[in-house]
């Protein structure tokens, strides 16, 4: 599978639920790449990012709601497609969230999971893995649920627990970009600086800041590519 778009462009989405939608990045990917859809509903528990999503999407059939994904406020079988992208490792109880997503999915509906994994990565992708785990450590120290990313096998096991029909798995990576692209390095440097500042207020500030400084050096020495995603698409 060369692109995420290829995994989506043959699917008719119908009424779509995007869980952990954040500022709507994956919702936009769905809108732009599904064969068609009738309505897009994104849910998240962070009002700040939801407000950003609402500013970015003006279509009448796109809605963003503040909602706890462990207790979705929708009737059974009310969506044609449900999806969650790179949010499983942010959840306190992923099995409950996935159970709720399956509950609101119609029989025969499409279930999409996209989740980055930590193993089987190139050196440049490992820069992403190490940075992501450092960001998770700082978030955790500040009381925010953010786990390290899963292994590929762990994601496969999570998907298998849903007992979906006609399940297809794809590995998706973008390795064509220059791993030392100046604009990308500048953005990552800013995020590292922001995280270093946040780490100052944690109980283990010195160790976390040292880790961040070492990762910044790695970023510029080795370069950066996003870690590979596992894409799972199946039917209820």
C-alpha positions in Angstrom: 0.0 0.0 0.0 1.8 3.1 -1.2 -0.7 5.7 0.1 -3.4 6.0 2.6 -5.5 7.5 -0.1 -5.5 4.1 -2.0 -6.9 2.4 1.1 -9.8 4.9 1.2 -10.8 5.9 -2.3 -12.9 2.9 -3.1 -15.0 3.3 0.1 -18.4 5.0 0.4 -18.4 6.4 3.9 -22.1 7.3 4.4 -22.5 8.8 7.9 -18.9 8.8 9.3 -17.8 9.1 13.0 -14.2 10.1 13.6 -13.2 9.4 17.2 -10.3 11.4 18.8 -10.7 13.9 15.9 -8.5 16.6 17.4 -8.3 19.5 15.0 -9.8 17.4 12.3 -6.7 16.3 10.3 -8.0 12.8 9.7 -11.5 14.0 9.1 -10.1 16.1 6.3 -8.2 13.0 5.0 -11.5 11.1 4.9 -13.4 13.9 3.2 -10.8 14.3 0.5 -10.2 10.6 -0.1 -13.3 8.6 0.5 -15.3 7.8 -2.6 -18.2 9.7 -1.0 -19.8 10.4 2.3 -23.0 12.0 3.5 -22.0 13.4 7.0 -18.8 13.7 9.0 -19.0 13.8 12.8 -15.8 14.3 14.8 -15.7 13.8 18.6 -13.0 14.7 21.1 -12.8 15.7 24.8 -10.6 18.8 24.1 -12.7 21.9 23.4 -9.7 23.9 22.3 -8.8 21.6 19.4 -12.5 21.2 18.6 -12.9 24.9 18.2 -9.9 24.9 15.8 -11.6 22.2 13.8 -14.8 24.1 13.6 -12.9 27.1 12.2 -11.3 24.9 9.6 -14.5 23.2 8.3 -17.4 25.2 7.1 -19.4 22.5 5.3 -22.9 22.0 6.6 -22.5 18.3 6.8 -19.4 18.4 9.0 -19.9 18.6 12.8 -17.5 18.5 15.8 -18.8 17.6 19.2 -17.2 17.4 22.7 -17.9 13.9 23.9 -16.3 11.1 25.9 -15.6 8.3 23.5 -16.0 5.7 26.4 -19.7 6.7 26.5 -20.7 7.8 23.0 -24.0 9.7 23.0 -25.3 8.1 19.9 -27.9 5.3 19.4 -26.8 1.8 18.4 -26.1 1.3 14.7 -26.2 5.0 13.8 -23.1 5.3 11.6 -22.1 3.7 8.4 -18.3 4.2 9.1 -16.4 4.7 12.3 -12.7 5.5 12.5 -9.9 6.3 14.9 -6.5 7.5 13.7 -3.4 7.6 15.9 -5.4 8.0 19.1 -5.4 4.5 20.6 -2.2 5.2 22.6 -3.8 8.4 24.0 -6.7 6.5 25.6 -7.0 5.4 29.2 -9.4 2.5 28.2 -9.0 1.8 24.5 -11.0 -1.5 24.6 -14.0 0.4 26.0 -13.7 3.1 23.3 -13.5 0.5 20.5 -16.5 -1.3 22.0 -18.5 1.9 21.9 -17.4 2.5 18.3 -18.6 -1.0 17.3 -21.9 -0.4 19.1 -22.8 2.7 17.1 -21.6 1.1 13.8 -24.3 -0.4 11.6 -24.1 -4.1 10.7 -22.0 -4.3 7.6 -20.5 -0.9 8.3 -16.9 0.0 7.9 -14.4 0.1 10.8 -11.1 2.0 10.2 -8.2 2.0 12.6 -4.9 3.9 11.8 -2.2 3.6 14.4 1.5 4.2 14.3 3.8 1.5 15.6 7.3 1.5 17.2 9.0 -1.5 15.8 10.4 -2.4 12.3 11.4 1.3 11.6 14.3 2.9 9.8 16.8 5.0 11.6 15.1 8.2 10.5 11.7 6.8 11.6 13.2 5.8 15.0 13.8 9.6 15.5 10.0 10.0 15.4 9.5 7.0 17.7 12.0 8.3 20.3 10.5 11.8 20.1 7.0 10.5 20.4 7.9 8.5 23.5 9.6 11.5 25.0 6.5 13.7 24.4 4.4 10.9 26.0 6.7 10.8 29.0 6.3 14.6 29.5 2.6 14.5 29.1 2.4 11.6 31.6 4.5 13.5 34.1 2.0 16.4 33.8 -1.0 14.1 34.3 -2.2 13.7 30.7 -2.9 10.2 29.4 -0.3 9.5 26.7 1.2 6.1 26.4 4.2 5.0 24.3 3.2 3.7 20.8 2.3 0.0 20.4 4.2 -2.7 18.5 2.7 -3.8 15.2 1.7 -7.1 16.8 -0.1 -5.4 19.7 -2.1 -3.4 17.2 -2.9 -6.5 15.2 -4.2 -8.1 18.4 -6.4 -5.1 19.3 -7.9 -5.2 15.8 -8.4 -9.0 16.0 -10.4 -8.5 19.2 -13.0 -6.6 17.2 -13.8 -9.7 15.1 -14.3 -7.8 11.9 -15.2 -9.4 8.6 -13.2 -8.9 5.3 -10.4 -7.4 7.3 -7.5 -5.8 5.4 -4.2 -4.6 6.9 -1.9 -2.1 5.2 1.4 -0.7 6.2 1.8 3.0 5.3 5.0 5.0 5.4 6.2 8.2 3.7 10.0 7.9 3.2 10.4 9.9 0.0 10.7 13.3 1.8 14.2 14.7 2.6 14.8 13.5 6.2 16.6 16.8 6.9 14.1 19.1 5.2 14.8 22.6 6.7 11.1 23.6 7.2 10.3 20.3 8.9 13.4 20.5 11.2 12.3 24.1 12.1 8.8 22.9 13.1 10.2 20.0 15.1 12.8 22.3 16.8 9.9 24.5 17.9 8.0 21.5 19.3 11.1 20.3 21.1 11.6 23.8 22.7 7.9 23.8 23.8 8.2 20.4 25.3 11.4 21.3 27.1 9.6 24.3 28.6 6.8 22.1 29.8 9.2 19.5 31.2 10.6 22.2 33.5 7.5 21.8 35.7 7.7 18.1 36.1 9.2 16.2 39.2 11.8 14.6 36.9 12.6 17.8 35.0 16.4 17.3 34.7 16.2 13.8 33.2 13.4 14.7 30.8 15.2 17.9 29.6 18.4 16.0 29.1 16.5 13.4 27.1 15.0 16.1 25.0 18.3 17.8 24.3 19.8 14.4 23.2 16.8 13.9 20.9 17.3 17.3 19.3 20.9 16.4 18.5 19.7 13.1 17.0 17.1 14.9 14.9 19.8 17.0 13.2 22.4 14.2 12.9 20.1 11.4 11.7 17.0 13.1 10.3 13.3 12.4 10.6 10.6 10.4 8.9 7.2 9.7 10.4 6.9 6.2 11.8 5.0 3.6 9.8 1.2 3.4 10.4 -0.8 0.2 10.4 -4.1 0.7 8.6 -6.9 -1.8 9.4 -10.2 -1.7 7.5 -12.9 -4.2 8.2 -16.7 -4.7 8.4 -18.9 -5.2 11.4 
